[in-house]
Amino acid sequence: MPRATNAPASRERRKRVVQKAKGYRGRRSKLFRYAKDATMKGQYWSYRDRKARKRNFRNLWVVRINAACRAAGITYSRFIEALKKAKVEVDRKLLAEIAVNEPATFAAIIQSVK
């Protein structure tokens, strides 16, 4: 009985992996063996860094809010505590945006929760 290799499906599968690796440098974009490793690693990093990006942005917002708070004479933790007590539900992303672009509005928020 002749040997069945499943050639069309295998070739298609390899082609798909090499297509995903388009734009990588050198043999990683040309050869299946190296493209497979490169794409697997790329997918791993992209998944991991989607989580990391959320952390990084939250840290950035906290730093910006803290800087604006200290300029107004209050610490970040006291400000967040006062916001919670006053039942003001504004997220850190919005607070950071206000702190950077509209300092007068941010100062008004600080005065309202003090």
For each residue, the residues with C-beta under 8 A, 3 or more apart:
1:
2:
3:
4:
5: 10
6: 9 10
7: 10 11
8: 11 12
9: 6 12 13
10: 5 6 7 13 14
11: 7 8 14 15
12: 8 9 15 16
13: 9 10 16 17
14: 10 11 17 18 32
15: 11 12 18 19
16: 12 13 19 20
17: 13 14 20 21 32 35 36 39
18: 14 15 21 22 29 30 31 32 35
19: 15 16 22
20: 16 17 35 39 42
21: 17 18 24 28 29 35 38 39
22: 18 19 29
23: 29
24: 21 28 29 35 38
25: 28 29
26: 29 30
27: 30 31 34
28: 21 24 25 31 34 35 37 38
29: 18 21 22 23 24 25 26 35 38
30: 18 26 27 34 35
31: 18 27 28 34 35
32: 14 17 18 35 36
33: 36 37
34: 27 28 30 31 37 38
35: 17 18 20 21 24 28 29 30 31 32 38 39
36: 17 32 33 39 40
37: 28 33 34 40 41
38: 21 24 28 29 34 35 41 42
39: 17 20 21 35 36 42 43
40: 36 37 43 44
41: 37 38 44 45
42: 20 38 39 45 46
43: 39 40 46 47
44: 40 41 47 48
45: 41 42 48 49
46: 42 43 49 50
47: 43 44 50 51
48: 44 45 51 52
49: 45 46 52 53
50: 46 47 53 54
51: 47 48 54 55
52: 48 49 55 56
53: 49 50 56 57
54: 50 51 57 58
55: 51 52 58 59
56: 52 53 59 60
57: 53 54 60 61 93
58: 54 55 61 62 92
59: 55 56 62 63
60: 56 57 63 64 96
61: 57 58 64 65 92 93 95 96
62: 58 59 65 66 76 92 96
63: 59 60 66 67
64: 60 61 67 68 96 99 100
65: 61 62 68 69 76 79 92 95 96 99
66: 62 63 69 70 75 76
67: 63 64 70 71 99
68: 64 65 71 72 99 100 103 106
69: 65 66 72 74 75 76 78 79 110
70: 66 67 73 74 75 76
71: 67 68
72: 68 69 106 107 110
73: 70
74: 69 70 78 79 82 110 114
75: 66 69 70 78 79
76: 62 65 66 69 70 79 80
77: 80 81
78: 69 74 75 81 82
79: 65 69 74 75 76 82 83 110 113
80: 76 77 83 84
81: 77 78 84 85
82: 74 78 79 85 86 113 114
83: 79 80 86 88 90 113
84: 80 81 87 88
85: 81 82 113
86: 82 83 112 113
87: 84
88: 83 84 109 112 113
89:
90: 83 94 95 109
91: 94 95
92: 58 61 62 65 95 96
93: 57 61 96 97
94: 90 91 97 98
95: 61 65 90 91 92 98 99 106 109
96: 60 61 62 64 65 92 93 99 100
97: 93 94 100 101
98: 94 95 101 102 105 106 109
99: 64 65 67 68 95 96 102 103 106
100: 64 68 96 97
101: 97 98
102: 98 99 105 106
103: 68 99 106 107
104: 107 108
105: 98 102 108 109
106: 68 72 95 98 99 102 103 109 110
107: 72 103 104 110 111
108: 104 105 111 112
109: 88 90 95 98 105 106 112 113
110: 69 72 74 79 106 107 113 114
111: 107 108 114
112: 86 88 108 109
113: 79 82 83 85 86 88 109 110
114: 74 82 110 111
